[in-house]
Amino acid sequence: RTFAEGRDAITAEFGLPVFADVMSSFAAGERAVNRAWCAAADGYLNEAEACLVRSGKMLRDARQLLADQAK
């Protein structure tokens, strides 16, 4: 929630192109978490695990994009 509420600060500090890259990775990671939840609820545990792995990579990518800009 804190990250999402701070999206305007990302744009102000780093510009719209960085915001777009960060939020694209973040949103994709968030969707993968939601897909994992649905897959697990439907009993597709292998798919759920794969979605969580994919989500972790996407969220780490978003964080790294911000970290690279803060240097």
PDB file of N, CA, C, O and CB in Angstrom:
ATOM      1  N   ARG A   1       0.827  -1.192   0.000  1.00  0.00           N
ATOM      2  CA  ARG A   1       0.000   0.000   0.000  1.00  0.00           C
ATOM      3  C   ARG A   1       0.872   1.257   0.000  1.00  0.00           C
ATOM      4  O   ARG A   1       0.601   2.204  -0.738  1.00  0.00           O
ATOM      5  CB  ARG A   1      -0.941  -0.002   1.211  1.00  0.00           C
ATOM      6  N   THR A   2       1.901   1.263   0.814  1.00  0.00           N
ATOM      7  CA  THR A   2       2.797   2.418   0.888  1.00  0.00           C
ATOM      8  C   THR A   2       3.438   2.683  -0.470  1.00  0.00           C
ATOM      9  O   THR A   2       3.545   3.828  -0.911  1.00  0.00           O
ATOM     10  CB  THR A   2       3.886   2.194   1.958  1.00  0.00           C
ATOM     11  N   PHE A   3       3.861   1.606  -1.121  1.00  0.00           N
ATOM     12  CA  PHE A   3       4.472   1.754  -2.442  1.00  0.00           C
ATOM     13  C   PHE A   3       3.483   2.384  -3.426  1.00  0.00           C
ATOM     14  O   PHE A   3       3.822   3.338  -4.127  1.00  0.00           O
ATOM     15  CB  PHE A   3       4.955   0.386  -2.970  1.00  0.00           C
ATOM     16  N   ALA A   4       2.274   1.854  -3.474  1.00  0.00           N
ATOM     17  CA  ALA A   4       1.269   2.371  -4.404  1.00  0.00           C
ATOM     18  C   ALA A   4       0.918   3.823  -4.102  1.00  0.00           C
ATOM     19  O   ALA A   4       0.711   4.615  -5.021  1.00  0.00           O
ATOM     20  CB  ALA A   4       0.011   1.513  -4.353  1.00  0.00           C
ATOM     21  N   GLU A   5       0.849   4.174  -2.829  1.00  0.00           N
ATOM     22  CA  GLU A   5       0.532   5.559  -2.465  1.00  0.00           C
ATOM     23  C   GLU A   5       1.677   6.515  -2.794  1.00  0.00           C
ATOM     24  O   GLU A   5       1.465   7.721  -2.925  1.00  0.00           O
ATOM     25  CB  GLU A   5       0.201   5.647  -0.980  1.00  0.00           C
ATOM     26  N   GLY A   6       2.880   5.983  -2.927  1.00  0.00           N
ATOM     27  CA  GLY A   6       4.031   6.819  -3.227  1.00  0.00           C
ATOM     28  C   GLY A   6       4.329   6.964  -4.709  1.00  0.00           C
ATOM     29  O   GLY A   6       5.378   7.489  -5.081  1.00  0.00           O
ATOM     30  N   ARG A   7       3.429   6.511  -5.548  1.00  0.00           N
ATOM     31  CA  ARG A   7       3.708   6.534  -6.990  1.00  0.00           C
ATOM     32  C   ARG A   7       3.915   7.938  -7.536  1.00  0.00           C
ATOM     33  O   ARG A   7       4.697   8.123  -8.468  1.00  0.00           O
ATOM     34  CB  ARG A   7       2.582   5.873  -7.738  1.00  0.00           C
ATOM     35  N   ASP A   8       3.237   8.922  -6.981  1.00  0.00           N
ATOM     36  CA  ASP A   8       3.443  10.295  -7.444  1.00  0.00           C
ATOM     37  C   ASP A   8       4.846  10.777  -7.122  1.00  0.00           C
ATOM     38  O   ASP A   8       5.431  11.551  -7.880  1.00  0.00           O
ATOM     39  CB  ASP A   8       2.413  11.232  -6.816  1.00  0.00           C
ATOM     40  N   ALA A   9       5.388  10.322  -5.997  1.00  0.00           N
ATOM     41  CA  ALA A   9       6.746  10.697  -5.620  1.00  0.00           C
ATOM     42  C   ALA A   9       7.761  10.105  -6.593  1.00  0.00           C
ATOM     43  O   ALA A   9       8.776  10.738  -6.885  1.00  0.00           O
ATOM     44  CB  ALA A   9       7.051  10.238  -4.191  1.00  0.00           C
ATOM     45  N   ILE A  10       7.501   8.908  -7.093  1.00  0.00           N
ATOM     46  CA  ILE A  10       8.399   8.289  -8.074  1.00  0.00           C
ATOM     47  C   ILE A  10       8.449   9.152  -9.328  1.00  0.00           C
ATOM     48  O   ILE A  10       9.527   9.423  -9.856  1.00  0.00           O
ATOM     49  CB  ILE A  10       7.935   6.843  -8.423  1.00  0.00           C
ATOM     50  N   THR A  11       7.294   9.580  -9.799  1.00  0.00           N
ATOM     51  CA  THR A  11       7.235  10.423 -10.994  1.00  0.00           C
ATOM     52  C   THR A  11       7.949  11.744 -10.758  1.00  0.00           C
ATOM     53  O   THR A  11       8.717  12.201 -11.604  1.00  0.00           O
ATOM     54  CB  THR A  11       5.780  10.677 -11.403  1.00  0.00           C
ATOM     55  N   ALA A  12       7.697  12.352  -9.616  1.00  0.00           N
ATOM     56  CA  ALA A  12       8.301  13.653  -9.323  1.00  0.00           C
ATOM     57  C   ALA A  12       9.818  13.561  -9.225  1.00  0.00           C
ATOM     58  O   ALA A  12      10.525  14.447  -9.703  1.00  0.00           O
ATOM     59  CB  ALA A  12       7.734  14.218  -8.027  1.00  0.00           C
ATOM     60  N   GLU A  13      10.318  12.502  -8.614  1.00  0.00           N
ATOM     61  CA  GLU A  13      11.759  12.402  -8.397  1.00  0.00           C
ATOM     62  C   GLU A  13      12.518  11.858  -9.601  1.00  0.00           C
ATOM     63  O   GLU A  13      13.623  12.316  -9.891  1.00  0.00           O
ATOM     64  CB  GLU A  13      12.029  11.533  -7.211  1.00  0.00           C
ATOM     65  N   PHE A  14      11.941  10.887 -10.306  1.00  0.00           N
ATOM     66  CA  PHE A  14      12.684  10.187 -11.353  1.00  0.00           C
ATOM     67  C   PHE A  14      12.131  10.384 -12.760  1.00  0.00           C
ATOM     68  O   PHE A  14      12.796  10.029 -13.733  1.00  0.00           O
ATOM     69  CB  PHE A  14      12.711   8.737 -11.046  1.00  0.00           C
ATOM     70  N   GLY A  15      10.943  10.935 -12.884  1.00  0.00           N
ATOM     71  CA  GLY A  15      10.360  11.164 -14.202  1.00  0.00           C
ATOM     72  C   GLY A  15       9.400  10.074 -14.632  1.00  0.00           C
ATOM     73  O   GLY A  15       9.372   8.979 -14.071  1.00  0.00           O
ATOM     74  N   LEU A  16       8.624  10.404 -15.634  1.00  0.00           N
ATOM     75  CA  LEU A  16       7.571   9.500 -16.117  1.00  0.00           C
ATOM     76  C   LEU A  16       8.111   8.205 -16.723  1.00  0.00           C
ATOM     77  O   LEU A  16       7.518   7.153 -16.488  1.00  0.00           O
ATOM     78  CB  LEU A  16       6.726  10.211 -17.144  1.00  0.00           C
ATOM     79  N   PRO A  17       9.204   8.224 -17.490  1.00  0.00           N
ATOM     80  CA  PRO A  17       9.693   6.954 -18.046  1.00  0.00           C
ATOM     81  C   PRO A  17      10.084   5.942 -16.967  1.00  0.00           C
ATOM     82  O   PRO A  17       9.782   4.756 -17.095  1.00  0.00           O
ATOM     83  CB  PRO A  17      10.887   7.214 -18.948  1.00  0.00           C
ATOM     84  N   VAL A  18      10.752   6.399 -15.907  1.00  0.00           N
ATOM     85  CA  VAL A  18      11.120   5.495 -14.812  1.00  0.00           C
ATOM     86  C   VAL A  18       9.862   5.008 -14.110  1.00  0.00           C
ATOM     87  O   VAL A  18       9.744   3.824 -13.795  1.00  0.00           O
ATOM     88  CB  VAL A  18      12.068   6.200 -13.802  1.00  0.00           C
ATOM     89  N   PHE A  19       8.917   5.918 -13.863  1.00  0.00           N
ATOM     90  CA  PHE A  19       7.651   5.530 -13.240  1.00  0.00           C
ATOM     91  C   PHE A  19       6.979   4.426 -14.046  1.00  0.00           C
ATOM     92  O   PHE A  19       6.514   3.435 -13.483  1.00  0.00           O
ATOM     93  CB  PHE A  19       6.712   6.745 -13.112  1.00  0.00           C
ATOM     94  N   ALA A  20       6.930   4.597 -15.368  1.00  0.00           N
ATOM     95  CA  ALA A  20       6.274   3.605 -16.229  1.00  0.00           C
ATOM     96  C   ALA A  20       6.969   2.253 -16.125  1.00  0.00           C
ATOM     97  O   ALA A  20       6.304   1.221 -16.031  1.00  0.00           O
ATOM     98  CB  ALA A  20       6.263   4.081 -17.692  1.00  0.00           C
ATOM     99  N   ASP A  21       8.293   2.248 -16.141  1.00  0.00           N
ATOM    100  CA  ASP A  21       9.028   0.982 -16.038  1.00  0.00           C
ATOM    101  C   ASP A  21       8.804   0.306 -14.691  1.00  0.00           C
ATOM    102  O   ASP A  21       8.554  -0.898 -14.623  1.00  0.00           O
ATOM    103  CB  ASP A  21      10.521   1.219 -16.253  1.00  0.00           C
ATOM    104  N   VAL A  22       8.894   1.087 -13.623  1.00  0.00           N
ATOM    105  CA  VAL A  22       8.717   0.539 -12.280  1.00  0.00           C
ATOM    106  C   VAL A  22       7.297  -0.005 -12.104  1.00  0.00           C
ATOM    107  O   VAL A  22       7.108  -1.126 -11.632  1.00  0.00           O
ATOM    108  CB  VAL A  22       9.015   1.616 -11.214  1.00  0.00           C
ATOM    109  N   MET A  23       6.319   0.787 -12.483  1.00  0.00           N
ATOM    110  CA  MET A  23       4.938   0.366 -12.278  1.00  0.00           C
ATOM    111  C   MET A  23       4.544  -0.800 -13.185  1.00  0.00           C
ATOM    112  O   MET A  23       3.698  -1.612 -12.810  1.00  0.00           O
ATOM    113  CB  MET A  23       4.004   1.534 -12.514  1.00  0.00           C
ATOM    114  N   SER A  24       5.144  -0.891 -14.364  1.00  0.00           N
ATOM    115  CA  SER A  24       4.864  -2.042 -15.231  1.00  0.00           C
ATOM    116  C   SER A  24       5.331  -3.329 -14.562  1.00  0.00           C
ATOM    117  O   SER A  24       4.607  -4.324 -14.539  1.00  0.00           O
ATOM    118  CB  SER A  24       5.552  -1.873 -16.608  1.00  0.00           C
ATOM    119  N   SER A  25       6.548  -3.302 -14.018  1.00  0.00           N
ATOM    120  CA  SER A  25       7.052  -4.494 -13.321  1.00  0.00           C
ATOM    121  C   SER A  25       6.237  -4.783 -12.063  1.00  0.00           C
ATOM    122  O   SER A  25       5.899  -5.933 -11.780  1.00  0.00           O
ATOM    123  CB  SER A  25       8.535  -4.313 -12.954  1.00  0.00           C
ATOM    124  N   PHE A  26       5.926  -3.728 -11.317  1.00  0.00           N
ATOM    125  CA  PHE A  26       5.162  -3.906 -10.079  1.00  0.00           C
ATOM    126  C   PHE A  26       3.769  -4.478 -10.375  1.00  0.00           C
ATOM    127  O   PHE A  26       3.328  -5.415  -9.710  1.00  0.00           O
ATOM    128  CB  PHE A  26       5.039  -2.563  -9.327  1.00  0.00           C
ATOM    129  N   ALA A  27       3.088  -3.918 -11.362  1.00  0.00           N
ATOM    130  CA  ALA A  27       1.733  -4.379 -11.692  1.00  0.00           C
ATOM    131  C   ALA A  27       1.741  -5.823 -12.193  1.00  0.00           C
ATOM    132  O   ALA A  27       0.848  -6.605 -11.866  1.00  0.00           O
ATOM    133  CB  ALA A  27       1.103  -3.462 -12.751  1.00  0.00           C
ATOM    134  N   ALA A  28       2.750  -6.170 -12.986  1.00  0.00           N
ATOM    135  CA  ALA A  28       2.851  -7.548 -13.466  1.00  0.00           C
ATOM    136  C   ALA A  28       3.089  -8.502 -12.295  1.00  0.00           C
ATOM    137  O   ALA A  28       2.517  -9.592 -12.253  1.00  0.00           O
ATOM    138  CB  ALA A  28       3.986  -7.680 -14.505  1.00  0.00           C
ATOM    139  N   GLY A  29       3.927  -8.094 -11.354  1.00  0.00           N
ATOM    140  CA  GLY A  29       4.165  -8.912 -10.169  1.00  0.00           C
ATOM    141  C   GLY A  29       2.908  -9.077  -9.332  1.00  0.00           C
ATOM    142  O   GLY A  29       2.616 -10.163  -8.832  1.00  0.00           O
ATOM    143  N   GLU A  30       2.172  -7.990  -9.188  1.00  0.00           N
ATOM    144  CA  GLU A  30       0.918  -8.039  -8.430  1.00  0.00           C
ATOM    145  C   GLU A  30      -0.091  -8.980  -9.101  1.00  0.00           C
ATOM    146  O   GLU A  30      -0.767  -9.755  -8.425  1.00  0.00           O
ATOM    147  CB  GLU A  30       0.316  -6.621  -8.295  1.00  0.00           C
ATOM    148  N   ARG A  31      -0.186  -8.908 -10.419  1.00  0.00           N
ATOM    149  CA  ARG A  31      -1.100  -9.808 -11.141  1.00  0.00           C
ATOM    150  C   ARG A  31      -0.685 -11.264 -10.962  1.00  0.00           C
ATOM    151  O   ARG A  31      -1.537 -12.142 -10.824  1.00  0.00           O
ATOM    152  CB  ARG A  31      -1.138  -9.453 -12.641  1.00  0.00           C
ATOM    153  N   ALA A  32       0.624 -11.523 -10.965  1.00  0.00           N
ATOM    154  CA  ALA A  32       1.103 -12.894 -10.784  1.00  0.00           C
ATOM    155  C   ALA A  32       0.767 -13.423  -9.389  1.00  0.00           C
ATOM    156  O   ALA A  32       0.443 -14.600  -9.236  1.00  0.00           O
ATOM    157  CB  ALA A  32       2.614 -12.962 -11.020  1.00  0.00           C
ATOM    158  N   VAL A  33       0.844 -12.560  -8.368  1.00  0.00           N
ATOM    159  CA  VAL A  33       0.436 -12.968  -7.015  1.00  0.00           C
ATOM    160  C   VAL A  33      -1.050 -13.325  -7.006  1.00  0.00           C
ATOM    161  O   VAL A  33      -1.449 -14.339  -6.433  1.00  0.00           O
ATOM    162  CB  VAL A  33       0.730 -11.838  -5.981  1.00  0.00           C
ATOM    163  N   ASN A  34      -1.856 -12.494  -7.639  1.00  0.00           N
ATOM    164  CA  ASN A  34      -3.297 -12.774  -7.694  1.00  0.00           C
ATOM    165  C   ASN A  34      -3.580 -14.068  -8.437  1.00  0.00           C
ATOM    166  O   ASN A  34      -4.455 -14.836  -8.038  1.00  0.00           O
ATOM    167  CB  ASN A  34      -4.043 -11.620  -8.363  1.00  0.00           C
ATOM    168  N   ARG A  35      -2.847 -14.313  -9.511  1.00  0.00           N
ATOM    169  CA  ARG A  35      -3.023 -15.550 -10.265  1.00  0.00           C
ATOM    170  C   ARG A  35      -2.606 -16.749  -9.420  1.00  0.00           C
ATOM    171  O   ARG A  35      -3.242 -17.801  -9.479  1.00  0.00           O
ATOM    172  CB  ARG A  35      -2.213 -15.508 -11.574  1.00  0.00           C
ATOM    173  N   ALA A  36      -1.551 -16.598  -8.642  1.00  0.00           N
ATOM    174  CA  ALA A  36      -1.116 -17.685  -7.761  1.00  0.00           C
ATOM    175  C   ALA A  36      -2.212 -18.033  -6.760  1.00  0.00           C
ATOM    176  O   ALA A  36      -2.478 -19.206  -6.500  1.00  0.00           O
ATOM    177  CB  ALA A  36       0.178 -17.298  -7.019  1.00  0.00           C
ATOM    178  N   TRP A  37      -2.837 -17.015  -6.208  1.00  0.00           N
ATOM    179  CA  TRP A  37      -3.918 -17.225  -5.254  1.00  0.00           C
ATOM    180  C   TRP A  37      -5.058 -18.013  -5.906  1.00  0.00           C
ATOM    181  O   TRP A  37      -5.565 -18.976  -5.330  1.00  0.00           O
ATOM    182  CB  TRP A  37      -4.434 -15.873  -4.716  1.00  0.00           C
ATOM    183  N   CYS A  38      -5.450 -17.602  -7.094  1.00  0.00           N
ATOM    184  CA  CYS A  38      -6.543 -18.284  -7.793  1.00  0.00           C
ATOM    185  C   CYS A  38      -6.164 -19.724  -8.136  1.00  0.00           C
ATOM    186  O   CYS A  38      -6.964 -20.642  -7.955  1.00  0.00           O
ATOM    187  CB  CYS A  38      -6.917 -17.519  -9.072  1.00  0.00           C
ATOM    188  N   ALA A  39      -4.943 -19.915  -8.629  1.00  0.00           N
ATOM    189  CA  ALA A  39      -4.498 -21.262  -8.985  1.00  0.00           C
ATOM    190  C   ALA A  39      -4.477 -22.162  -7.757  1.00  0.00           C
ATOM    191  O   ALA A  39      -4.902 -23.315  -7.829  1.00  0.00           O
ATOM    192  CB  ALA A  39      -3.106 -21.219  -9.633  1.00  0.00           C
ATOM    193  N   ALA A  40      -3.990 -21.652  -6.638  1.00  0.00           N
ATOM    194  CA  ALA A  40      -3.953 -22.440  -5.410  1.00  0.00           C
ATOM    195  C   ALA A  40      -5.366 -22.794  -4.948  1.00  0.00           C
ATOM    196  O   ALA A  40      -5.635 -23.925  -4.545  1.00  0.00           O
ATOM    197  CB  ALA A  40      -3.208 -21.677  -4.306  1.00  0.00           C
ATOM    198  N   ALA A  41      -6.255 -21.817  -5.012  1.00  0.00           N
ATOM    199  CA  ALA A  41      -7.639 -22.063  -4.592  1.00  0.00           C
ATOM    200  C   ALA A  41      -8.314 -23.109  -5.466  1.00  0.00           C
ATOM    201  O   ALA A  41      -9.184 -23.846  -5.001  1.00  0.00           O
ATOM    202  CB  ALA A  41      -8.443 -20.768  -4.627  1.00  0.00           C
ATOM    203  N   ASP A  42      -7.912 -23.175  -6.737  1.00  0.00           N
ATOM    204  CA  ASP A  42      -8.485 -24.152  -7.664  1.00  0.00           C
ATOM    205  C   ASP A  42      -7.749 -25.487  -7.637  1.00  0.00           C
ATOM    206  O   ASP A  42      -8.119 -26.415  -8.355  1.00  0.00           O
ATOM    207  CB  ASP A  42      -8.471 -23.598  -9.069  1.00  0.00           C
ATOM    208  N   GLY A  43      -6.707 -25.587  -6.809  1.00  0.00           N
ATOM    209  CA  GLY A  43      -5.989 -26.842  -6.662  1.00  0.00           C
ATOM    210  C   GLY A  43      -4.831 -27.037  -7.623  1.00  0.00           C
ATOM    211  O   GLY A  43      -4.282 -28.136  -7.703  1.00  0.00           O
ATOM    212  N   TYR A  44      -4.447 -26.006  -8.351  1.00  0.00           N
ATOM    213  CA  TYR A  44      -3.329 -26.091  -9.295  1.00  0.00           C
ATOM    214  C   TYR A  44      -2.064 -25.587  -8.607  1.00  0.00           C
ATOM    215  O   TYR A  44      -1.606 -24.474  -8.864  1.00  0.00           O
ATOM    216  CB  TYR A  44      -3.620 -25.269 -10.594  1.00  0.00           C
ATOM    217  N   LEU A  45      -1.513 -26.410  -7.741  1.00  0.00           N
ATOM    218  CA  LEU A  45      -0.406 -25.978  -6.898  1.00  0.00           C
ATOM    219  C   LEU A  45       0.880 -25.724  -7.675  1.00  0.00           C
ATOM    220  O   LEU A  45       1.644 -24.827  -7.320  1.00  0.00           O
ATOM    221  CB  LEU A  45      -0.153 -27.002  -5.840  1.00  0.00           C
ATOM    222  N   ASN A  46       1.132 -26.497  -8.725  1.00  0.00           N
ATOM    223  CA  ASN A  46       2.329 -26.244  -9.538  1.00  0.00           C
ATOM    224  C   ASN A  46       2.244 -24.883 -10.220  1.00  0.00           C
ATOM    225  O   ASN A  46       3.231 -24.149 -10.275  1.00  0.00           O
ATOM    226  CB  ASN A  46       2.510 -27.352 -10.593  1.00  0.00           C
ATOM    227  N   GLU A  47       1.079 -24.552 -10.731  1.00  0.00           N
ATOM    228  CA  GLU A  47       0.894 -23.245 -11.362  1.00  0.00           C
ATOM    229  C   GLU A  47       1.010 -22.129 -10.323  1.00  0.00           C
ATOM    230  O   GLU A  47       1.599 -21.081 -10.589  1.00  0.00           O
ATOM    231  CB  GLU A  47      -0.477 -23.176 -12.074  1.00  0.00           C
ATOM    232  N   ALA A  48       0.451 -22.360  -9.153  1.00  0.00           N
ATOM    233  CA  ALA A  48       0.535 -21.355  -8.087  1.00  0.00           C
ATOM    234  C   ALA A  48       1.989 -21.079  -7.734  1.00  0.00           C
ATOM    235  O   ALA A  48       2.392 -19.924  -7.594  1.00  0.00           O
ATOM    236  CB  ALA A  48      -0.238 -21.820  -6.835  1.00  0.00           C
ATOM    237  N   GLU A  49       2.763 -22.126  -7.592  1.00  0.00           N
ATOM    238  CA  GLU A  49       4.176 -21.948  -7.259  1.00  0.00           C
ATOM    239  C   GLU A  49       4.910 -21.207  -8.375  1.00  0.00           C
ATOM    240  O   GLU A  49       5.708 -20.309  -8.103  1.00  0.00           O
ATOM    241  CB  GLU A  49       4.840 -23.310  -7.001  1.00  0.00           C
ATOM    242  N   ALA A  50       4.648 -21.575  -9.620  1.00  0.00           N
ATOM    243  CA  ALA A  50       5.297 -20.902 -10.753  1.00  0.00           C
ATOM    244  C   ALA A  50       4.941 -19.420 -10.781  1.00  0.00           C
ATOM    245  O   ALA A  50       5.791 -18.579 -11.074  1.00  0.00           O
ATOM    246  CB  ALA A  50       4.890 -21.567 -12.080  1.00  0.00           C
ATOM    247  N   CYS A  51       3.687 -19.102 -10.478  1.00  0.00           N
ATOM    248  CA  CYS A  51       3.251 -17.699 -10.459  1.00  0.00           C
ATOM    249  C   CYS A  51       3.946 -16.932  -9.342  1.00  0.00           C
ATOM    250  O   CYS A  51       4.294 -15.765  -9.524  1.00  0.00           O
ATOM    251  CB  CYS A  51       1.723 -17.608 -10.288  1.00  0.00           C
ATOM    252  N   LEU A  52       4.153 -17.561  -8.193  1.00  0.00           N
ATOM    253  CA  LEU A  52       4.848 -16.894  -7.096  1.00  0.00           C
ATOM    254  C   LEU A  52       6.310 -16.634  -7.442  1.00  0.00           C
ATOM    255  O   LEU A  52       6.852 -15.580  -7.108  1.00  0.00           O
ATOM    256  CB  LEU A  52       4.752 -17.731  -5.823  1.00  0.00           C
ATOM    257  N   VAL A  53       6.939 -17.583  -8.103  1.00  0.00           N
ATOM    258  CA  VAL A  53       8.327 -17.391  -8.532  1.00  0.00           C
ATOM    259  C   VAL A  53       8.398 -16.225  -9.520  1.00  0.00           C
ATOM    260  O   VAL A  53       9.255 -15.350  -9.400  1.00  0.00           O
ATOM    261  CB  VAL A  53       8.895 -18.694  -9.176  1.00  0.00           C
ATOM    262  N   ARG A  54       7.492 -16.224 -10.495  1.00  0.00           N
ATOM    263  CA  ARG A  54       7.448 -15.147 -11.498  1.00  0.00           C
ATOM    264  C   ARG A  54       7.178 -13.808 -10.826  1.00  0.00           C
ATOM    265  O   ARG A  54       7.788 -12.799 -11.180  1.00  0.00           O
ATOM    266  CB  ARG A  54       6.365 -15.433 -12.567  1.00  0.00           C
ATOM    267  N   SER A  55       6.279 -13.797  -9.872  1.00  0.00           N
ATOM    268  CA  SER A  55       5.945 -12.572  -9.156  1.00  0.00           C
ATOM    269  C   SER A  55       7.152 -12.018  -8.410  1.00  0.00           C
ATOM    270  O   SER A  55       7.421 -10.818  -8.445  1.00  0.00           O
ATOM    271  CB  SER A  55       4.801 -12.824  -8.183  1.00  0.00           C
ATOM    272  N   GLY A  56       7.875 -12.907  -7.735  1.00  0.00           N
ATOM    273  CA  GLY A  56       9.056 -12.473  -6.997  1.00  0.00           C
ATOM    274  C   GLY A  56      10.063 -11.792  -7.893  1.00  0.00           C
ATOM    275  O   GLY A  56      10.641 -10.773  -7.516  1.00  0.00           O
ATOM    276  N   LYS A  57      10.284 -12.344  -9.083  1.00  0.00           N
ATOM    277  CA  LYS A  57      11.219 -11.744 -10.024  1.00  0.00           C
ATOM    278  C   LYS A  57      10.738 -10.363 -10.457  1.00  0.00           C
ATOM    279  O   LYS A  57      11.524  -9.417 -10.501  1.00  0.00           O
ATOM    280  CB  LYS A  57      11.404 -12.649 -11.245  1.00  0.00           C
ATOM    281  N   MET A  58       9.475 -10.245 -10.771  1.00  0.00           N
ATOM    282  CA  MET A  58       8.940  -8.966 -11.239  1.00  0.00           C
ATOM    283  C   MET A  58       8.995  -7.888 -10.157  1.00  0.00           C
ATOM    284  O   MET A  58       9.315  -6.733 -10.436  1.00  0.00           O
ATOM    285  CB  MET A  58       7.505  -9.144 -11.712  1.00  0.00           C
ATOM    286  N   LEU A  59       8.684  -8.271  -8.937  1.00  0.00           N
ATOM    287  CA  LEU A  59       8.739  -7.304  -7.835  1.00  0.00           C
ATOM    288  C   LEU A  59      10.177  -6.921  -7.505  1.00  0.00           C
ATOM    289  O   LEU A  59      10.452  -5.766  -7.179  1.00  0.00           O
ATOM    290  CB  LEU A  59       8.053  -7.873  -6.589  1.00  0.00           C
ATOM    291  N   ARG A  60      11.087  -7.875  -7.588  1.00  0.00           N
ATOM    292  CA  ARG A  60      12.512  -7.536  -7.403  1.00  0.00           C
ATOM    293  C   ARG A  60      12.992  -6.602  -8.512  1.00  0.00           C
ATOM    294  O   ARG A  60      13.767  -5.678  -8.263  1.00  0.00           O
ATOM    295  CB  ARG A  60      13.382  -8.821  -7.379  1.00  0.00           C
ATOM    296  N   ASP A  61      12.527  -6.847  -9.734  1.00  0.00           N
ATOM    297  CA  ASP A  61      12.889  -5.963 -10.852  1.00  0.00           C
ATOM    298  C   ASP A  61      12.418  -4.534 -10.590  1.00  0.00           C
ATOM    299  O   ASP A  61      13.161  -3.582 -10.832  1.00  0.00           O
ATOM    300  CB  ASP A  61      12.281  -6.485 -12.173  1.00  0.00           C
ATOM    301  N   ALA A  62      11.199  -4.381 -10.100  1.00  0.00           N
ATOM    302  CA  ALA A  62      10.666  -3.046  -9.797  1.00  0.00           C
ATOM    303  C   ALA A  62      11.517  -2.370  -8.734  1.00  0.00           C
ATOM    304  O   ALA A  62      11.856  -1.193  -8.858  1.00  0.00           O
ATOM    305  CB  ALA A  62       9.196  -3.133  -9.327  1.00  0.00           C
ATOM    306  N   ARG A  63      11.858  -3.103  -7.705  1.00  0.00           N
ATOM    307  CA  ARG A  63      12.683  -2.538  -6.632  1.00  0.00           C
ATOM    308  C   ARG A  63      14.071  -2.160  -7.154  1.00  0.00           C
ATOM    309  O   ARG A  63      14.613  -1.116  -6.791  1.00  0.00           O
ATOM    310  CB  ARG A  63      12.809  -3.540  -5.464  1.00  0.00           C
ATOM    311  N   GLN A  64      14.638  -3.005  -8.000  1.00  0.00           N
ATOM    312  CA  GLN A  64      15.964  -2.720  -8.542  1.00  0.00           C
ATOM    313  C   GLN A  64      15.945  -1.484  -9.446  1.00  0.00           C
ATOM    314  O   GLN A  64      16.883  -0.688  -9.427  1.00  0.00           O
ATOM    315  CB  GLN A  64      16.489  -3.931  -9.319  1.00  0.00           C
ATOM    316  N   LEU A  65      14.903  -1.327 -10.219  1.00  0.00           N
ATOM    317  CA  LEU A  65      14.783  -0.124 -11.052  1.00  0.00           C
ATOM    318  C   LEU A  65      14.814   1.139 -10.205  1.00  0.00           C
ATOM    319  O   LEU A  65      15.468   2.120 -10.558  1.00  0.00           O
ATOM    320  CB  LEU A  65      13.490  -0.168 -11.873  1.00  0.00           C
ATOM    321  N   LEU A  66      14.107   1.106  -9.090  1.00  0.00           N
ATOM    322  CA  LEU A  66      14.132   2.269  -8.178  1.00  0.00           C
ATOM    323  C   LEU A  66      15.499   2.449  -7.547  1.00  0.00           C
ATOM    324  O   LEU A  66      16.005   3.567  -7.452  1.00  0.00           O
ATOM    325  CB  LEU A  66      13.074   2.114  -7.077  1.00  0.00           C
ATOM    326  N   ALA A  67      16.095   1.348  -7.116  1.00  0.00           N
ATOM    327  CA  ALA A  67      17.410   1.429  -6.482  1.00  0.00           C
ATOM    328  C   ALA A  67      18.448   1.994  -7.444  1.00  0.00           C
ATOM    329  O   ALA A  67      19.297   2.794  -7.053  1.00  0.00           O
ATOM    330  CB  ALA A  67      17.850   0.050  -5.986  1.00  0.00           C
ATOM    331  N   ASP A  68      18.375   1.576  -8.695  1.00  0.00           N
ATOM    332  CA  ASP A  68      19.319   2.083  -9.699  1.00  0.00           C
ATOM    333  C   ASP A  68      19.187   3.579  -9.892  1.00  0.00           C
ATOM    334  O   ASP A  68      20.184   4.265 -10.118  1.00  0.00           O
ATOM    335  CB  ASP A  68      19.109   1.378 -11.027  1.00  0.00           C
ATOM    336  N   GLN A  69      17.982   4.089  -9.809  1.00  0.00           N
ATOM    337  CA  GLN A  69      17.746   5.518  -9.984  1.00  0.00           C
ATOM    338  C   GLN A  69      18.190   6.328  -8.769  1.00  0.00           C
ATOM    339  O   GLN A  69      18.578   7.489  -8.895  1.00  0.00           O
ATOM    340  CB  GLN A  69      16.278   5.771 -10.260  1.00  0.00           C
ATOM    341  N   ALA A  70      18.130   5.713  -7.607  1.00  0.00           N
ATOM    342  CA  ALA A  70      18.460   6.425  -6.364  1.00  0.00           C
ATOM    343  C   ALA A  70      19.969   6.584  -6.173  1.00  0.00           C
ATOM    344  O   ALA A  70      20.401   7.330  -5.294  1.00  0.00           O
ATOM    345  CB  ALA A  70      17.866   5.688  -5.166  1.00  0.00           C
ATOM    346  N   LYS A  71      20.761   5.904  -6.969  1.00  0.00           N
ATOM    347  CA  LYS A  71      22.228   5.975  -6.829  1.00  0.00           C
ATOM    348  C   LYS A  71      22.770   7.310  -7.282  1.00  0.00           C
ATOM    349  O   LYS A  71      23.979   7.535  -7.230  1.00  0.00           O
ATOM    350  CB  LYS A  71      22.896   4.863  -7.622  1.00  0.00           C
TER     351      LYS A  71
END
